[in-house]
Amino acid sequence: MVENFISAGDIIFSALFALDVTIRLLVLGGKFFKVCMNYVDLGVTVASLAEIFIFATTPVNFVNPVLFRLLRIGKLARALRMVTMSNVLASLQLLLKCLAASMDMLFWTFCLLTFLQCVAGMIVSTLCRDFIIDETKDLDLRLEVFKYYGTFTRTFLSMFEILFANWAPPCRAVVEAISEWFSVFFLLYRCVLGFAVLNVVNAVFVQQTMKTASSDEDLAFKQKQKDAAVYIRKVKKLFSTMDASGDGAINLEEFAKLVQSPKLKFWMSQLELEYHDLLSLFEFLDNGDGQITLSEFIEGAGRLRGSAKALDIWRLETKVEVLFEEIINRLRPTKTDVAGMGVRGTLSVQDIFEHSSFRHIQATTRGRGEKERDSVNAGDPDAVLRTQPQV
């Protein structure tokens, strides 16, 4: 009964897998073969259908079932798709991506360690050869040394064991049976490979992992979403703490708790919401109705968070220049005033800045003017248009 139930379930799920792969092949076309996991799905599906077909068309015990039982293990590979589909397994995604990015480094590390192990193993086996073939020595000691260094494969395995596993027995075998000078060789071998080479390899792998983690766009996007969610949760908690009335809005009286409570001040600083004028901060967060709602508080906190960015400074500079132009157009001086200021032609914002009493403003304006002239000389059409007089 149980076997029939399992067989029926195997047929149903194999049919579903085949339907899934077929639909994706029809929809994606050639793009289907550009994703590595699709090859896993295709292979598992073909193996499942082949297993069902062979067992259905051949007599019992005609085909060795062990092979197909091993193929069933491949169905577990479909579980790897959960790694790319689940946000909960972000750490596992990072681990797999780092392993995939480190395959080249792993290959060359294996080649380096294999070469060093072979050289060291040949030295030890050559030194042990005379003792092993010497029939005058004790047979048990010769067999003990032969067990570790009698052939190339035994020696190679022993050198890996000395480096990564319990290194005392292989070392003791030759030290006790042949000579204590072998201890010097094995100590140098352990120090050079065990501490120097392996630590360098570990450091390179860590660097590769950090590089992969920092350059992965999907991981960075998910981490940014997670940080934003944590920040919003903290802002909501601060808002609920300040909202003493519980009506979902903060008035100026409730907002004034920031001045009285050191805990709230520290909380604001942790959220990167530094302030110097409480009334100005309240007016900035408020939309004009005299109360701050939760959505207004979250939106304002997002805008006030951190220091000013280059885009914010550029916007402010642009608005200031527009205001200067408007002020100059409304308060344009007479020709006599212009001549007295030593300004040629029509007065502009740049002329005001160039003749300012503040030297840093003069230097900034002259530096910008030199850049404009260099761009014009280089043939930049945008710079030529900017230098044309406005009508």
C-alpha positions, 0 to 999 in steps of 0.5 A: 500500500505504501509503495503504491502511494509513493509510486503514484506520488512519484508519477504525479510530481514527475508529470508536474516537473515535466509540465513546468519545464515544458512551459518554460521552454515554450515561453523562454525559448533560447533564454531557457538555456542561459540559466544554469539552474534550468539545466538542473531542472531539465536533467532531473525531469528527464531522469524521472521520466526515464525511470518511470518509462523503463520500470513500466516497460521492462520486467522486474529485476531486469534493470538494476534499480540502484542506478535510478535510486542514485538518480533520485538523489539528483531531484534534491537539486531542485531544492537549490532553486529555493536559494534564489527564490527566498529572501530568508536565505540571503546568507546562503545565497551570498555563500554560494555566490562567494564559492562560485566566485572563488573557484579559480582561486580554489583551483590554483590554491589546490595546484600550489598545495599539491606541488608543495606536497609532492616536493616534500613527499618525494624528499621524505620518501627518498630519505626513507627508502633505504630504511624500508628496503634494509632487511637488517632492520626490525620488520615491524618498524619497516612496516610502520614506515612503509604504511606512511611513506612506502609508495607515492600515494601513501606519501602524498596522503601522509603529507596532506594528513600532516598539513591538515589532520593529526600530524603527530603519528606520521612524524613519530613513525620516522622520528622513532624508527629512523632519525630524530633529524626528521623532526626538524624537517617536519617542524619547518614544513608545518611552519612554512605551509601550516602558518605562512601559506595557509594563512595567506590563502585564507586571507585571499579567500576572505578578501574575495568573499568581501569583494563579492559581497560588496559588488553584488547588486542583488545583495546590496539592494536587499540589504538596503531594503532591510536597513530601510525597514529597520530605520522606519521601524525605529522612526515609528517607535520614536513617533509612538513614544512622542505621541503622548495623546495616542491620537496618531499626531504630534503637536508642538507641545508633544514635540517639545519633549525632545528638549526635556528628555535626554533619552529622546535627544539621544534617540534622535541622534541615533536616527541621524536627525540632528537639530538645533532649532526645535521650532524650525524642525517642527515646521519642516516636518509639518505640512501646515496644519500644526500637527505631524502625522506618522507619514509626515514624520517618516517622510521628513526623517528620510529627508533630514537623515544624514548630511547634505548630499552633492545633489542637495547642494547643487539644488540649493546652489541653483535656487540661490543663483535663480534668486540672485538673477531675480533680485538683480533684474528687479534692482538693476543699477544704473549705468553710473553705478555699474561704471562706479563698480568697475563692471563692464556691460550688463550686470550679472550674478557672476559680476557680483561674485567677482567684485565681492568683498569676500575673497573665497567667493571671488576665487570660486567665481574666477576658477569657474570662469577659467574652466568655462574658457578652457571648455570653450577653447576645447570646442565644448558646444555647451560651454560656448552656449553658456558664454553667449550673452543673454538677450 
